[in-house]
Amino acid sequence: MADGGIEVRALVPDDHALFKMCTVTVERLGRTRSEALRTIRHTVERHSPDLLVPADEPAIDLLRVLYERALRGRGAKPDRMAKLIEASLGAPSSFVFARKKSLFVSLARDEGLSVPRTEIVRDLRQLAACMATARFPLVIKRDETSGGEGVRIVANEAEARRTFLDLRARSGRVFALRQVVRKLDLAYLQHFRRARPTITVQDYIEGRPANRAVVCDRGQVLAGLSVEVLQSSQSTGPATVVRVIDSPEMASAAAHIVRRLGLSGFVGFDFMLETASGRAYLIEMNQRPTQICHLALNASSDMIGALARGLSAAVRHRATPNISSRTVALFPQESWRDPASGFLESAHHDVPWQEPEFIAAYRQPVAPEPLTWVQLVRQALRSPWRLSRRRALSADVDPPAVRPQTLRGKDVIHV
């Protein structure tokens, strides 16, 4: 976005690698939920942004909370905050569909789009009744999750029962109390007031995962790109290698939902491409940027350029296409998955070479969230033992040689 002429101010956790990116202004978001809400509100009041871009589901949730507070008149300029969030995400009636996978699938089915058969199960009895007429494997999902966290593929009835109980336990009051203690954040007590997220059982579509990313404004798609997944971190996890495809069916389905819900900003739609028929089944919607939003083959797929023009930004020249191959190895996910992957050489590897410190920060896998105080204490307790063992070993063993790793023709040294 910064390379496309947009002035970007990022709010991130204390140890985030964006602090090492020189083209973006970065500020501390805060450790707790209340700190984060206060930081976002103060930043909006101080800088008057044109758009808010939530980068993950917790960020989307923060914007929804701020929107609800603005409707109740809370904050310095509540009307302005509400209008900004609507301009960034779309009609408020759409907010619930991104959080609740079960409602989204029902909406898509009612709109005549292809979706897998999906049933809501509230207890083991309903699960048993569902399995009696279903064919394995099946997909069990829990609402209000992301990144494959609440999605499991099960092969038999015993596995389905264990998965159902596990997903239900991860949303209960005991789990909420554990989060309060682990993260020292009372905001997790909100789960006491919420109903348990819905769990669904969905038919498994034999085929390849795919994604359609778009940028839109008040129900109109401005630009978009479709890809199929060639490699992923795990069976239900994020993609690490994708191939750009032309899919009128995916583009039409995404545009239909964008128009129906009056969406704005970046939105990602997950599909399964059935092997037998080639049919595209719509399965999820992510109301945020996905991994491919920076890629472009032409003007119709240049989401950053379309967004910049819509914001009347001083658009800098972006090379289109900005990828050298229709197959893309995503940085840093594919190098984390397999440092020796052939895709790092054969595909376009989208490394931001102009930001060496940022690259260095992601040389090795990082935790998806900041370490909790429990993890920090465990690290501190283990450190003396590790240090003494390292010293003992160093007396007898020569230090390992520095080993270079090649990233798409670039020599990167691990020290």
N, C-alpha and C positions, 0 to 999 in steps of 0.2 A: 504493500500500500504506500509506504514511504517512497519507494522507487517510482511509483506511478504519479507522484506529485501531490500526495495527500499528507498533510501534517498529522503525525500520529503521536498520541500520548498514551502510553501503556501503563496500566496499574497491575502490578504483579506481586507475588510473594517475595520475601526478603532475599532469597537465594536464587532467584530466577536468572537464567542466562541472558534474558533481554537487557539486563544491566550492562552487558558487554557489547551491545549493538549500537554503533555510533549514529545511525540514521534515525533512531527513534528516541523520543524523550520518555524516560522511564521513571515511575514513582512507586513507592511502596504502597501496597494495597492494605496491609494489616493482617494480623494473625487470626483474629476472631471474626465471626460474622458481623458483629456490631461495628467493629473497626472498619471492615470492608464497606459496609453500607454508608458509614459516615464519610469515608474517603471518596467514594463515587459521588455522593451528593455535593461535597465541597468542591471537587474537581469540576463538576458540571456548573456550579454557581460561579466559579472563578474563571473558567476558560470558555464557556458557552460553545460547546462542540456542536457540529452539525449532525453527528451520528454517533451512536454507541454500538460497539461491536463486541458482543460476548463471545469469548473464545472457547468456553466449555459450559457444561450443564450447571455447575454451581454459579457461574457468572450470570447465566440466564435467570436462575432462581433469584439472585440478588436484584436484578432489574425488575422482576415481577413484584418483589416486595416493595421496592421503591415506587412502582406504579400504583400499587394498592394504597400506600401511604399518601401519595400525591392526590389520589382521588378523595381521600379523607381530609385534605387540606393541610397535611403536615409538610414542613420544610419551608424554606424562604420563599420560593416561587413554585408552588405545587402545579399550577397550570402549565408552566413551561416544562417542568420535568415530565409530566404526563404526555404532553405533545411530542417531546423528544423521544421518549420510549416507544410511542406509537409509530413515529417516523422511522425508528430503528428496527422494530420487530414486526410491525403491521397491526392489524385490527386486534384489540384485546381479546376478542372471542376466539382467536387462534391460539392463545397461550396454552390452553389446557391440552391441545392435541399433540404438542411436542413433548409434553411431560408424560402423557398417558398413551402408551403404545396400543392398548386395547381400544381406546376411543378412536384413535387415528385409523386403525384398520377398519373399524366399523364405518367410519366416514367415507373412506376410500371405496369400500364395497358398495355403500349406498349411492355413491357417485358413478357407479358402473365400471370402476377400474378393477383390474385383475389383482386379487390378493389371495394369499393362502387361506384355507379354511381355519378359522380361529374360534376357540371356545374359552369362556371365562370359567375358572375352577376356584371355588372358595374353600374347599376342604377336601380331605382324602376320599370321601364318598363320591363327590362330584368328579374327582380325578379318575376314580375307578370306573365310573359310568362312561366317561369320555374315552378311556383306553379300551373299553369293551368293543367299540365300533371303529377305533382308529388303527392305523398301520404304522409300525415302527420303521425307521426312527422318527421321533417327534421333537419338536422344539418347544421348550418351556421358557416363558419370558415373564419378567416382573416389570411393571410400570415404574417410571421415575428412576431409571438407570441409564447408563450410557457406556460407549466403548466396549460393548460385549460383556460388561460386568454382570448384567442380569439376564443373560441369554445362555441357555444350556441345550445341547443336543443329547437326547437320551435314547438308548438302544432297546430297553426293555422296561417292564412294569416296576421291578424293584428299583432300578435306577431313577425312574420317574418319581416314585414316592420319596426317595432320598432327596432328590433335587427340589421337589416341591417344599418339603419341610425345611431345607436349608435356605431357600430363597425367602420363605415366610419368616424364618428366624432372623434374617438379616434386616428386617424392617420393623421388628418389635420393640417394645419398651426396654427390654434388657439390653438390646443392641444399642439403643439410643443412650442409655446410661453409660455403657462402655465408651462410646464416642465422647461423651462429656468429660469422662475421666482422662481418656487418652489425649484429647486435644485441648483440654481445659477451656472449653467453649460451651457456655450454657445454652447457646442457640440450638443445640441438638435436642434440647428438651421439647422443642416444638413438635417432635414426632409423637409425644404423648397425646397431643390433641388431634393428630391426624389419624384418619382411618388407614388401615394397612393398604399398601399399594396392591392393585389388582394383579393376579397371576393368570396367565393364559397358556393354553396348549394349542400349538399351531402345527399344521401339516408341514412336513419337511419337503422342500422343493429340491429335487436332484438337479444340480446345475452349478453355475458360477455366480458368486456375488458381484454386484455392479453398483455404481453410484452415479447420480446426476447431481451436480452442484450448480446453483444458479445465484445470481444477484438480482434482486427485484425491488420494485417500488410501488407500493399501494396496489398490489395484485397484478402487476405487469412484470414479466420477465425481461430483464435488460440484456442479459448474456448468460451463457451456461455451457457446461462441458460434461460429457458422459464418458465413463471409463468402466472397464471390467477388471476384476481383481485377478492377478496372476499369482500373487503370493501374499500371505498374511502372517501376522505374528503368531496366531493360533486359529483354531477352526472358527471361532466367533469373534476374533479380535480385529483390530484395525489393519488395513491393507499396508503392505510394505512395497509392493510392486504392482503397477496398474498399466493398462493399455487403453489408449484413447479409442473410442468406437463411435460409430454413427448409429444412433438408435432413435428413430422417430417415435417409437412407442414410449420410451422412457421420457423423451423431451415433452411429448404431449401430456403424459400423466403428471409430470412435474408442473407444467404450465397450468393444468386444470386445477391442481391443489392450490397453487399460488393464487390463482384468480378466485377460487372458491373461498379461501380463508383471508384474502386481502393482505397477503404477506409482504413484508419489506425486509431489506438487508440481505445477508447471505443465508441460504438454506440448502441443506443437503438431503437427498432422497436415496434411501437404500433399496435396492432391487435384488431379486434372484432371477437369473436368466436360465430358464428350464432347458436342460440338454435335449430332451426329446423333441420339443416343439419350437424352441427358441423364444418362447413367450416370456415377457418381462413381468414378474410379479412384484408389486410394490409392497414393502414390508415395514419401513420406518421413515420418519422425518426427523431431521436434526435442524433446529432453528438457530444455526450458527455456521461459521465457516467450517468447511471440511478440508481434508488434506490437499485437495486439487484446485483450490480457488485461485491460486497464483499462476496456474498453467494456462496457456493460450495457443491456439493454432491459427486463429483468424479473429476478425472483429467480433463475430457472433459468439466466440468463446472467451473473449477477453473481459473477464469479470472486473478486474481492477480498473481497466480503462473505462468501462461503462460506468462504474461507480464514481470515478473521478469526474467524468463529464457531467454526471447527474448532480454532483456537488459543486459544479462550476470551478473545480480545482484547476490550477495551472498544470495541465497534463504534460508530463515529460515524455520524451520518445521512449516507447516500449517496443522492443523488437517483437514482431509477430510473424511467424511463431516464435515463442521464446523457449521452445524445447526442440532439441535436435532429432528426436525420435518420438514415435507415437507410444513407445514403451518407456515408462518412467520408473526408476528406482527412487523411492522417497527417502529423503534424508531427515533424520538419521535412522529411521526405522529399519531399513534393509541392512545397513551395515551393523546395526545391533543384532538383528536376527542371525546374520551369517556374514562375518567379515570377509569370507572367501567366496561370497556369492558371485556367480557369473554375471548376474544382472548389473553389478556395479561396473562392469566393463562393457557389456553389450548394449545396455539401455542408457537413456539420458539420466544422469544422476544429478538431482536438483540441489546440489550443495551451494549455499550462498558464499562463493569463493571470496567475495569482496569483504566479508566479515570474519577474518581469521580467529579472533577471540571468541566469537559466538560458536564457530565450528569446533574449536578446542573444548568448549564447555560441554559439547554433546559427543565427544569422542567415545566415551563410555556411557552405557545406559544410566539414566537418572531416575530417581523415584518419582512417581506421578504426583505425589504431594509432599510438602515439607515434612521432615521427620518430626514425630511427636516427642513429647518429653520422655515417654517410656523408652522409645528407641534411642534417644540421646543418652539416657542413663545407661542402657545396656552397652552402647558403644564405649562410654567412658569406663565401665567396669571391665570390658574386654581389652581395652587399649594397653594397660600395663603388661598383661600376659603376652599380647602380640608383640610388644616392643622387646621384651626380654627374650622371646623365642626368636625374633628376627636377629637380635644381636648374637645369640648363640649360633644360629645358622650361618651368619656372615663370617664367623671365625673359621668355618670349615669349607664354605662353598664360595666360589667366585661369583661376582655379581652377574646377572644375566645380560646378554648382549642386547643392545637396543634393536628392536625389530621393526623394520618399515612396513607399512601397509599401504597398498595402492588404492586410491579412490579415483576411478575413471581417469587414469593417466597421471594423477597427481601423487607425489610421494609424500606421505604423512608419517611423521616419526612419533612413535609412542615412547614416552620417557617414564 
